[in-house]
Amino acid sequence: MSSDAAPGPRPLGPAFRGRGFDDFQLGEVIRSGARTLTQADIGAFAGLSGDFNPAHVDESFASASAFRGTIAHGMLVQSVASGLAYQTGVFDGTVVAFVEMTIRFQAPVRPGSSIHLELTVAEKEPNAGPKRAWIRFDARVFDQSGELVLDGHWILLIARAQAKRRYPVRSEDRPG
């Protein structure tokens, strides 16, 4: 089973589109839309994180390196992947917490590369509680040519269908 999602922000409101723990099936694959990473994204991430490694921000240094040009921070790629996951809509209003992640950086991501995420439901908590339970997803990020650039796994705590958040995120939508 597979779900393809269009990229872009999701409107918030009282009707959540996210899926509860019981709605995910083992082996199911969720595919995100794509996002192109720019040199401006890389520079902004360097400023936010404080990681000014010249492999990311200095073209003349990076051109003389094994990378033969600047590359995106691996953590930037992972951060964008988590945003792509949210934009699929399947986690809207149902993710309780990001519990754990492992990451293996498989190939460099260059400015101008478009990446997308594939999440596979790999394991579900066998003794799920009444309100929430964890799901382990195998996470793989590919570039526009289909090359695997990042893989690992994510463990997310997901609300059960009957325990989805009662209130939307936006304060103006909350009752009272």
C-alpha positions in Angstrom: 0.0 0.0 0.0 1.3 3.5 -0.8 0.2 7.1 -0.3 1.5 9.9 -2.4 1.1 13.4 -1.0 1.2 16.8 -2.6 3.7 19.2 -1.0 2.6 22.4 0.7 1.2 23.7 4.0 -1.9 22.1 5.4 -4.7 24.3 6.8 -5.4 23.8 10.5 -8.9 23.5 11.7 -11.3 21.4 13.8 -11.2 18.5 11.3 -7.9 16.7 11.6 -6.7 14.7 8.6 -4.0 12.8 10.5 -4.1 9.1 11.0 -4.2 7.4 14.3 -2.0 4.5 15.4 -4.6 1.9 14.2 -4.8 3.5 10.7 -1.2 2.5 9.8 -0.5 -0.9 8.3 2.8 -2.8 8.5 4.7 -2.5 5.2 2.7 0.6 4.1 4.8 3.2 2.3 4.1 6.9 2.6 5.8 9.1 0.0 6.2 12.9 0.3 6.2 15.5 -2.3 9.6 17.0 -3.2 11.5 20.0 -2.0 14.5 21.7 -3.7 17.3 22.7 -1.4 19.1 26.0 -2.4 22.4 27.6 -1.4 20.3 30.1 0.4 18.7 27.3 2.5 22.2 26.0 3.3 23.4 29.5 4.3 20.3 30.0 6.5 20.8 26.6 8.2 24.4 27.5 8.8 23.3 30.7 10.5 20.6 28.9 12.5 22.8 26.0 13.6 26.2 27.8 13.9 27.7 25.2 11.6 29.8 27.2 9.1 31.9 24.3 7.9 33.4 25.5 4.6 32.1 22.3 2.9 28.7 24.0 3.2 29.3 27.7 2.8 32.6 28.3 1.0 32.5 27.3 -2.7 36.2 27.7 -3.4 37.1 25.6 -0.4 34.4 23.0 -1.2 35.4 22.9 -4.9 38.9 21.7 -3.9 37.5 19.1 -1.5 36.5 15.5 -2.1 32.9 16.9 -2.6 33.9 19.1 -5.6 31.5 21.8 -4.5 29.3 22.9 -1.6 26.9 20.4 0.0 23.9 20.6 2.3 24.3 19.9 6.0 23.1 16.4 6.7 21.0 17.7 9.5 19.4 20.2 7.1 18.4 17.3 4.9 17.0 15.4 7.9 15.1 18.6 9.1 13.6 19.1 5.6 12.6 15.4 5.6 10.7 15.8 8.9 8.9 18.8 7.3 8.1 16.7 4.2 6.6 14.0 6.5 4.3 16.5 8.2 3.2 17.9 4.8 1.9 14.5 3.8 -1.0 15.2 6.2 -0.9 11.7 7.7 0.5 13.0 11.0 -1.7 16.1 11.3 -3.0 16.3 14.8 -1.9 12.7 15.8 1.8 12.8 16.5 2.4 13.0 20.2 6.2 13.0 20.1 9.2 12.2 18.0 10.8 9.6 20.3 14.0 8.5 18.5 15.8 8.7 15.2 18.8 7.1 13.6 20.4 8.7 10.5 22.9 7.4 8.0 24.2 9.9 5.5 24.6 7.9 2.3 25.4 10.6 -0.3 26.0 14.4 -0.5 23.1 16.7 -1.3 24.1 19.6 -3.5 22.4 23.0 -3.9 19.6 22.6 -6.5 18.9 19.0 -5.5 15.2 18.1 -5.0 14.7 15.5 -2.3 11.7 13.5 -1.2 11.0 11.1 1.7 9.7 7.6 1.8 8.5 6.2 5.2 7.7 2.5 5.6 5.8 1.3 8.6 8.3 -1.2 9.9 7.0 -2.0 13.4 4.1 -1.1 15.7 4.1 -1.3 19.5 2.7 -4.7 20.3 1.0 -3.7 23.6 -0.4 -0.4 22.5 -2.0 1.7 25.3 -5.5 3.1 25.0 -4.4 6.7 24.1 -1.1 6.4 22.2 1.6 4.0 21.0 4.8 4.0 19.1 5.4 3.2 15.4 8.9 2.6 13.9 9.2 3.9 10.4 12.1 3.1 8.1 13.0 6.6 6.7 14.7 7.0 3.3 15.4 10.3 1.5 16.1 10.3 -2.2 17.3 13.0 -4.6 15.8 13.8 -8.0 17.8 11.1 -9.7 16.5 8.4 -7.3 19.8 8.2 -5.4 19.5 7.3 -1.7 21.0 10.2 0.2 19.9 9.5 3.8 18.3 6.5 5.6 17.6 5.4 9.1 14.5 5.0 11.3 12.2 7.2 13.2 10.1 6.2 16.2 7.0 8.3 16.6 4.5 8.3 19.4 1.1 8.4 17.7 -2.4 9.0 19.2 -4.9 6.1 18.9 -7.8 7.0 16.6 -10.2 7.6 19.5 -7.7 9.8 21.3 -6.8 12.4 18.6 -6.3 15.9 19.9 -9.6 17.5 20.7 -8.5 21.1 19.8 -6.8 22.5 16.7 -3.4 24.1 17.0 -4.4 27.6 16.2 -5.5 29.5 19.3 -8.2 31.4 17.4 -9.8 28.1 16.6 -9.9 26.9 20.3 -13.3 27.1 22.0 -13.9 29.4 24.9 
